[in-house]
Amino acid sequence: MVRAIVGASFGDEGKGKITDMLAENSDIVVRFQGGSNAGHTIVNGYGKFALHLLPSGVFYDHITNVIGNGVALNIPYLVKEIKSLTDRNVPAPHIYVSDRAQVLMPYHVLLDTYEEERLAGKSFGSTRSGIAPFYSDKYAKIGIQVSELFDDAILREKVERVCELKNVLLEHLYHKPLLDKQELMDELHSYRDMVEPYVCDTSAFLCKALKEGKSILLEGQLGALKDPDHGIYPMVTSSSTLAAYGAIGAGIPPYSITDVTAVVKAYSSAVGAGAFVSEIFGDEAEELRHRGGDGGEYGATTGRPRRVGWLDTVSVRYGCRLQGATEAAFTVLDVLGYLDEIPVCTAYEIDGTRTGDFPATRLLEKAKPVFTKLPGWKCDIRGIKKYEDLPENCRRYIEFVEKEIETPIKLISNGPGRDDIIFR
Ligand code: GDP
């Protein structure tokens, strides 16, 4: 059986924690898209970790962690991240890397950085991890597959083409140092040696595992609203963040994905630019940012303060629909215990018309939030293990949201740790 764990919003919903927790009863955890450009925060017996590229199953000895073909593979980063675990006494994780994954190159990072600098005030707020240039090259067919690292003739030809194209941009658009062919070849050889122990045909491995009845988790990065097709284009990421893409990015049949857990945070947060209808500002925002997540809402990759706002059920309903969510995991609910009243954005007003449908970006930019206020519960709900033991107003909040997002809330997370979970 395959379960996808994906974000219903902009990301940072707490997918890492839910994956780490559900991984316990799984055999394989797969990353199927994105790269090291977003972080998953995991708190467990070994300590607190921010993973960027590794699947969240790396803390369990019985799990095989797969980096699928859809991932933007930064090889030195992978090696560094594995070392950052073993340095802190986590046993060396079991990792397979797809021979069809493509290699994120240093020039992708450089081009991402130069472009953000060039755009200055109009930038995309990229994490400068090279993701957009990486996926552009993949689809322009000048990317380098892991399998190609083992064939020098192919590499030389690729490097030739890459230098021809990139050096025009570097010279004339960005006025920066040019790429050197020999340096790139040396770099690629070092990548080959680093990644070799992990490489295999991961699609074949996963399909065999499915036949053997193994259970697989697909771990999404970011969320539905960052999907290049269905999200807030152009303020999106460059690979699909949807569960459906899990089939492609892992190389498994689409019908093998039977369960889709959409992770929904009890309020909203976002990093980077783009429309964020339920965003709040000033002291109200500062308080939520400070109390939020586990030690405040600051980006796991960049440390940037995240933009925060109240829960937006218009966008979450849309996000759950696009994910094809069979259930929702409602997270970080404990953080809201300080509020007398909790606003929820339940509709948008666009050009004087009220709507519950999430529109395309052009109209979304004009949307004003319509809030419904629910009474707060004014206490700490951490440590509660049974749904019935939650305060009545807290249950009312959950049940209200469940109705609005049209998805059953089966899991409730009331703290950052593995055990802070209520099954419903
Ligand atoms: P991800 O990318 O979706 O995995 O999300 P992040 O890990 O970036 O952000 C979630 C943050 O919330 C992390 O700091 C988690 O440790 C924390 N977190 C997750 N679930 C809960 C929860 O139920 N309560 C609290 N207080 N923090 C949580």
Residues whose N, C-alpha, C, O or C-beta is under 5 A from the ligand:
A	BS01	GDP	G11 D12 E13 G14 K15 G16 K17 G39 H40 T41 G293 D294 A300 T331 V332 L333 D334 S413 N414 G415 P416
